[in-house]
């Protein structure tokens, strides 16, 4: 061992314990500041840019980009900032003000002591955004966004064979949160199905509501697919099973759709319109 190495070893042995403790505390403080900075940047947004360019994004864009949130449209900030569009939501969502500030990328109040845990605000922000989203997607701007996503096939296709992979749209059977998860509505068979991917099985159906799916095809009738109406007929050795059999087909008329050629411009049967004229 050289004299220089021996001198370094003696210096380390003579080093006081309190110096090591101070260095450990400084390292812990640096780690806490780094974690806190990353959290604020992730959930509240930040305008700070580093040498590599801006690394943050608005909360709404970040939320819609998360896995399992592909069904959501990005609600315009102007819509969220209008108090009229949020009427009644403050009585449904806990920590309403803090959640709204998070959605709008506003800095949280430093002296706020009402919130026990930031994770609670995060859950409230998700619920608040979902209920705002329910109202936004029935507006002209929201319908256009969802129509584009529908045409691009972002919501998937109908599992029914005779629907020939018709695109579906998300919908809910209830308008209040916490009742049922999201379903997928097929405009061809006019039935609803559970999403095939488990990532959507915890997504609340109230975030899409009972109105959107049907209003979409009412405003954009050209999106309704024109597919020949076919109904599966069960058979044994090539012979169709009678409707009077226990395992025979039931209520096939539910699948029948009106031929568009028999309807006038108002949606009435041409025969019924002629009878009214008489």
C-alpha positions as CSV (number, residue, x, y, z in Angstrom):
1,X,0.0,0.0,0.0
2,X,1.4,3.4,-0.9
3,X,1.7,6.3,1.5
4,X,-1.0,8.2,-0.3
5,X,-3.6,5.3,0.0
6,X,-2.6,4.9,3.7
7,X,-3.2,8.6,4.3
8,X,-6.7,8.5,2.6
9,X,-7.7,5.5,4.7
10,X,-6.7,7.3,7.9
11,X,-8.8,10.4,6.9
12,X,-11.8,8.2,6.3
13,X,-11.4,6.6,9.7
14,X,-11.0,10.0,11.4
15,X,-14.1,11.4,9.7
16,X,-16.9,12.3,12.2
17,X,-20.2,10.5,12.1
18,X,-22.2,13.6,12.0
19,X,-20.7,14.6,8.6
20,X,-22.0,11.4,7.1
21,X,-25.4,11.9,8.6
22,X,-25.6,15.5,7.2
23,X,-24.7,14.2,3.7
24,X,-27.4,11.5,4.0
25,X,-30.0,14.1,5.0
26,X,-29.0,16.3,2.1
27,X,-29.4,13.4,-0.4
28,X,-32.9,12.6,1.1
29,X,-33.9,16.3,0.7
30,X,-32.8,16.3,-2.9
31,X,-34.7,13.1,-3.6
32,X,-37.9,14.6,-2.0
33,X,-37.6,17.8,-4.1
34,X,-37.1,15.8,-7.2
35,X,-40.2,13.6,-6.5
36,X,-42.3,16.6,-5.6
37,X,-41.3,18.4,-8.8
38,X,-42.1,15.4,-10.9
39,X,-45.5,15.1,-9.2
40,X,-46.4,18.7,-9.7
41,X,-45.4,18.5,-13.3
42,X,-47.4,15.4,-13.9
43,X,-50.7,16.3,-12.3
44,X,-50.8,20.1,-12.3
45,X,-48.8,20.9,-15.4
46,X,-45.9,23.3,-15.6
47,X,-44.6,26.0,-18.0
48,X,-41.0,25.2,-17.1
49,X,-38.9,24.1,-20.0
50,X,-35.5,22.5,-19.9
51,X,-32.7,22.4,-22.5
52,X,-34.4,19.6,-24.4
53,X,-37.7,21.6,-24.8
54,X,-41.1,21.5,-23.1
55,X,-41.8,18.2,-21.4
56,X,-45.2,18.9,-20.0
57,X,-48.7,18.8,-21.5
58,X,-52.1,20.1,-20.4
59,X,-53.9,17.9,-17.8
60,X,-56.7,17.2,-20.2
61,X,-54.4,16.0,-23.0
62,X,-52.4,14.0,-20.5
63,X,-55.5,12.4,-19.0
64,X,-56.9,11.4,-22.4
65,X,-53.6,9.9,-23.4
66,X,-53.5,7.4,-20.5
67,X,-54.1,3.7,-21.2
68,X,-57.8,2.9,-21.0
69,X,-58.9,6.5,-21.7
70,X,-58.9,6.3,-25.5
71,X,-62.7,6.6,-25.5
72,X,-62.5,10.2,-24.2
73,X,-62.6,13.3,-26.3
74,X,-60.5,16.3,-25.3
75,X,-62.9,18.8,-23.8
76,X,-62.1,22.4,-24.8
77,X,-60.8,24.6,-22.0
78,X,-63.5,27.2,-22.8
79,X,-66.2,24.7,-22.1
80,X,-64.7,23.8,-18.7
81,X,-64.3,27.4,-17.8
82,X,-67.9,28.2,-18.4
83,X,-69.7,27.9,-15.1
84,X,-73.1,27.3,-16.9
85,X,-71.7,24.0,-18.3
86,X,-70.8,22.8,-14.8
87,X,-74.1,23.5,-13.1
88,X,-74.9,21.0,-10.4
89,X,-71.6,19.1,-10.5
90,X,-70.3,20.7,-7.3
91,X,-72.9,18.7,-5.4
92,X,-71.8,15.4,-6.9
93,X,-68.0,15.6,-7.0
94,X,-66.1,15.9,-3.6
95,X,-63.3,18.5,-3.5
96,X,-64.9,20.1,-6.5
97,X,-62.8,23.3,-6.5
98,X,-59.5,21.5,-6.1
99,X,-60.4,19.0,-8.8
100,X,-61.4,21.8,-11.2
101,X,-58.1,23.6,-10.6
102,X,-56.3,20.4,-11.4
103,X,-58.2,20.0,-14.7
104,X,-57.5,23.6,-15.7
105,X,-53.8,23.4,-14.7
106,X,-54.1,26.0,-12.0
107,X,-51.7,25.9,-9.1
108,X,-53.2,24.5,-5.9
109,X,-53.5,26.8,-2.9
110,X,-50.5,26.4,-0.6
111,X,-52.5,27.2,2.5
112,X,-55.2,24.7,1.7
113,X,-55.7,22.2,4.6
114,X,-59.0,20.7,3.6
115,X,-57.5,18.0,1.3
116,X,-56.0,15.1,3.3
117,X,-54.3,13.5,0.3
118,X,-53.6,14.6,-3.2
119,X,-54.7,11.2,-4.5
120,X,-58.2,12.1,-3.4
121,X,-58.1,15.2,-5.6
122,X,-56.9,13.1,-8.5
123,X,-59.9,10.8,-8.2
124,X,-62.2,13.7,-7.9
125,X,-60.7,15.3,-11.0
126,X,-61.2,12.1,-13.0
127,X,-64.9,12.0,-11.9
128,X,-65.4,15.7,-12.6
129,X,-63.8,15.5,-16.0
130,X,-66.0,12.4,-16.9
131,X,-69.2,14.2,-16.0
132,X,-68.1,17.3,-17.9
133,X,-67.2,15.0,-20.8
134,X,-70.8,13.6,-20.8
135,X,-72.1,17.1,-21.4
136,X,-69.4,18.2,-23.9
137,X,-69.9,15.3,-26.3
138,X,-73.5,16.3,-27.0
139,X,-72.4,19.7,-28.2
140,X,-71.5,20.4,-31.8
141,X,-67.8,20.5,-31.2
142,X,-67.9,17.3,-29.0
143,X,-70.1,15.4,-31.5
144,X,-67.6,16.2,-34.3
145,X,-64.7,14.9,-32.3
146,X,-66.5,11.7,-31.5
147,X,-67.7,11.3,-35.1
148,X,-64.1,11.5,-36.2
149,X,-63.0,8.9,-33.7
150,X,-66.0,6.7,-34.7
151,X,-65.0,6.8,-38.4
152,X,-61.4,6.0,-37.5
153,X,-62.5,3.0,-35.6
154,X,-61.1,4.1,-32.2
155,X,-64.0,2.5,-30.3
156,X,-63.7,-1.0,-31.9
157,X,-66.3,-3.0,-33.9
158,X,-69.4,-4.9,-33.1
159,X,-68.8,-8.6,-32.1
160,X,-72.0,-9.7,-33.9
161,X,-71.1,-11.7,-37.1
162,X,-73.9,-10.3,-39.3
163,X,-73.0,-6.7,-38.4
164,X,-69.8,-7.2,-40.5
165,X,-67.5,-5.4,-38.1
166,X,-69.6,-2.3,-37.9
167,X,-67.9,0.4,-35.8
168,X,-69.4,1.0,-32.3
169,X,-69.5,4.0,-30.0
170,X,-69.3,4.1,-26.2
171,X,-72.4,4.7,-24.2
172,X,-73.9,4.4,-20.7
173,X,-77.1,3.1,-19.4
174,X,-77.2,5.7,-16.6
175,X,-76.3,9.3,-16.3
176,X,-75.2,9.2,-12.7
177,X,-71.7,7.9,-11.8
178,X,-71.0,4.7,-9.9
179,X,-73.9,2.6,-11.3
180,X,-72.5,0.7,-14.3
181,X,-69.4,0.7,-16.5
182,X,-69.2,1.8,-20.1
183,X,-70.9,-0.2,-22.9
184,X,-70.5,-0.1,-26.7
185,X,-73.5,0.6,-28.9
186,X,-73.8,-0.8,-32.4
187,X,-75.8,1.4,-34.8
188,X,-76.5,-1.6,-37.1
189,X,-78.1,-4.2,-34.6
190,X,-78.9,-1.4,-32.2
191,X,-77.7,-3.4,-29.2
192,X,-75.0,-2.8,-26.6
193,X,-72.0,-4.9,-25.7
194,X,-69.2,-4.9,-23.0
195,X,-65.8,-3.7,-24.2
196,X,-63.6,-6.7,-25.2
197,X,-60.5,-5.2,-23.5
198,X,-60.4,-5.4,-19.7
199,X,-58.8,-1.9,-19.5
200,X,-62.2,-0.4,-20.1
201,X,-64.1,-2.5,-17.6
202,X,-63.6,0.1,-14.8
203,X,-64.6,3.0,-16.9
204,X,-67.8,4.6,-15.7
205,X,-70.6,4.6,-18.3
206,X,-71.9,7.9,-16.9
207,X,-69.0,9.6,-18.5
208,X,-70.7,9.0,-21.9
209,X,-74.3,9.1,-20.8
210,X,-77.5,7.8,-22.3
211,X,-78.0,10.5,-24.9
212,X,-74.7,10.8,-26.9
213,X,-74.8,7.6,-28.9
214,X,-78.2,8.2,-30.3
215,X,-77.8,11.9,-30.9
216,X,-74.6,11.2,-32.9
217,X,-76.5,9.2,-35.5
218,X,-79.4,11.6,-35.4
219,X,-77.1,14.5,-36.3
220,X,-75.0,12.5,-38.6
221,X,-77.4,10.0,-40.3
222,X,-74.8,9.3,-43.0
223,X,-72.7,7.4,-40.4
224,X,-75.4,4.7,-40.0
225,X,-74.2,1.7,-41.9
226,X,-76.3,0.2,-44.7
227,X,-75.9,-3.6,-44.2
228,X,-78.3,-6.3,-45.4
229,X,-80.4,-7.5,-42.5
230,X,-79.5,-11.1,-41.7
231,X,-80.5,-13.2,-38.7
232,X,-78.9,-16.4,-37.7
233,X,-81.3,-19.4,-38.1
234,X,-80.4,-22.4,-36.0
235,X,-80.7,-25.8,-37.7
236,X,-80.1,-29.5,-37.1
237,X,-78.9,-31.5,-40.0
238,X,-79.9,-28.7,-42.3
239,X,-83.5,-28.4,-41.1
240,X,-84.4,-25.2,-39.4
241,X,-85.6,-25.5,-35.8
242,X,-89.2,-24.5,-35.3
243,X,-90.1,-21.5,-33.2
244,X,-92.3,-23.7,-31.1
245,X,-89.4,-25.8,-30.0
246,X,-87.7,-25.2,-26.7
247,X,-84.4,-24.5,-28.4
248,X,-86.0,-22.7,-31.3
249,X,-85.4,-19.0,-32.2
250,X,-87.2,-16.4,-30.2
251,X,-88.5,-13.0,-31.1
252,X,-86.5,-12.7,-34.3
253,X,-88.6,-9.6,-35.2
254,X,-86.5,-7.7,-32.7
255,X,-83.6,-7.9,-35.2
256,X,-85.6,-6.7,-38.1
257,X,-85.0,-3.2,-39.4
258,X,-87.2,-1.1,-41.5
259,X,-86.2,-0.8,-45.2
260,X,-85.1,2.9,-45.8
261,X,-86.9,2.7,-49.2
262,X,-90.2,2.4,-47.4
263,X,-89.7,5.6,-45.4
264,X,-90.4,9.2,-46.5
265,X,-88.3,12.3,-45.7
266,X,-90.0,12.6,-42.3
267,X,-89.2,9.0,-41.3
268,X,-92.8,7.8,-41.7
269,X,-93.9,4.7,-43.6
270,X,-94.9,5.8,-47.1
271,X,-98.1,3.7,-46.8
272,X,-99.0,5.5,-43.5
273,X,-98.4,8.9,-45.1
274,X,-100.8,8.0,-48.0
275,X,-103.5,6.9,-45.5
276,X,-103.2,10.2,-43.7
277,X,-103.7,12.2,-46.9
278,X,-106.9,10.3,-47.6
